[in-house]
């Protein structure tokens, strides 16, 4: 997943950070047996989701892929599948076998 930059956007980082803070608030108030504080923390968690979605709508999330880019990616994947299916040529088949290496004493 690292190659796709999944989640590495300001919208994702901000939304997750706010939700994490809300989770911490809810956890503290749950241990303290304080229901209003717990629900306030849950509200902050939900606010994190709303802020992340709003930032994505404002253009701070992952850019949407064009149809041409999706088609090019599909063609590249298909080419990789065909290459892996056995169309690769080994050096011995080309007559370019390498001589065995010997060690000098």
C-alpha positions as CSV (number, residue, x, y, z in Angstrom):
1,X,0.0,0.0,0.0
2,X,2.9,2.4,0.5
3,X,3.3,2.7,-3.2
4,X,-0.2,4.1,-3.6
5,X,0.2,6.9,-1.0
6,X,-2.9,5.6,0.7
7,X,-4.0,8.0,3.3
8,X,-1.1,10.4,3.1
9,X,-3.1,13.6,2.6
10,X,-3.9,16.5,4.9
11,X,-7.6,15.5,4.9
12,X,-6.7,12.0,6.2
13,X,-4.2,13.1,8.8
14,X,-6.5,15.8,10.2
15,X,-9.6,13.6,10.3
16,X,-7.8,10.7,12.0
17,X,-6.0,13.1,14.5
18,X,-9.3,14.6,15.6
19,X,-11.0,11.2,15.8
20,X,-8.1,9.9,17.9
21,X,-8.4,12.8,20.3
22,X,-12.1,12.1,20.6
23,X,-11.4,8.5,21.3
24,X,-9.0,9.5,24.1
25,X,-11.6,11.9,25.6
26,X,-14.3,9.2,25.5
27,X,-12.0,6.7,27.1
28,X,-11.1,9.0,30.0
29,X,-14.7,9.8,30.7
30,X,-15.7,6.1,30.4
31,X,-13.2,5.2,33.1
32,X,-14.5,8.1,35.2
33,X,-18.1,6.9,34.7
34,X,-19.2,10.2,33.3
35,X,-21.7,9.6,30.6
36,X,-22.0,13.2,29.2
37,X,-18.2,13.4,28.9
38,X,-18.2,10.0,27.1
39,X,-20.8,11.1,24.6
40,X,-18.9,14.4,24.1
41,X,-15.9,12.3,23.2
42,X,-17.9,10.3,20.7
43,X,-19.1,13.5,19.2
44,X,-15.5,14.6,18.7
45,X,-14.8,11.2,17.0
46,X,-17.7,11.9,14.6
47,X,-16.5,15.5,14.1
48,X,-13.2,14.1,12.9
49,X,-15.0,12.1,10.2
50,X,-17.0,15.2,9.1
51,X,-13.8,17.4,9.0
52,X,-11.9,14.8,7.0
53,X,-14.8,14.5,4.4
54,X,-15.1,18.3,4.2
55,X,-11.3,18.7,3.6
56,X,-11.5,16.0,0.9
57,X,-14.3,17.8,-0.8
58,X,-12.2,21.0,-0.6
59,X,-9.5,19.3,-2.6
60,X,-7.1,18.3,0.2
61,X,-7.6,14.5,-0.2
62,X,-6.5,12.1,-2.9
63,X,-7.1,13.3,-6.4
64,X,-9.7,11.4,-8.4
65,X,-8.2,9.2,-11.1
66,X,-9.2,10.0,-14.7
67,X,-10.6,7.4,-17.0
68,X,-7.5,7.5,-19.2
69,X,-5.3,6.9,-16.2
70,X,-7.4,4.0,-15.0
71,X,-7.3,2.4,-18.5
72,X,-3.5,2.8,-18.7
73,X,-3.1,1.2,-15.3
74,X,-5.4,-1.7,-16.3
75,X,-3.3,-2.2,-19.5
76,X,-0.1,-2.2,-17.5
77,X,-1.4,-4.8,-15.0
78,X,-2.6,-7.0,-17.9
79,X,0.9,-6.8,-19.5
80,X,2.5,-7.8,-16.2
81,X,0.1,-10.8,-15.9
82,X,1.0,-11.9,-19.4
83,X,4.7,-11.5,-18.7
84,X,4.4,-13.6,-15.5
85,X,2.4,-16.3,-17.3
86,X,5.4,-17.7,-19.0
87,X,6.3,-15.5,-21.9
88,X,9.6,-14.6,-20.2
89,X,12.7,-16.0,-22.0
90,X,15.5,-17.5,-19.9
91,X,19.1,-16.8,-20.9
92,X,19.7,-20.5,-21.7
93,X,16.9,-20.4,-24.3
94,X,18.5,-17.5,-26.0
95,X,21.9,-19.3,-26.3
96,X,23.5,-16.9,-23.9
97,X,24.2,-19.3,-21.0
98,X,26.8,-18.0,-18.6
99,X,29.9,-20.0,-18.0
100,X,30.2,-21.3,-14.4
101,X,32.4,-19.2,-12.2
102,X,35.5,-20.6,-10.6
103,X,37.2,-19.4,-7.5
104,X,40.9,-18.4,-7.6
105,X,42.9,-20.0,-4.8
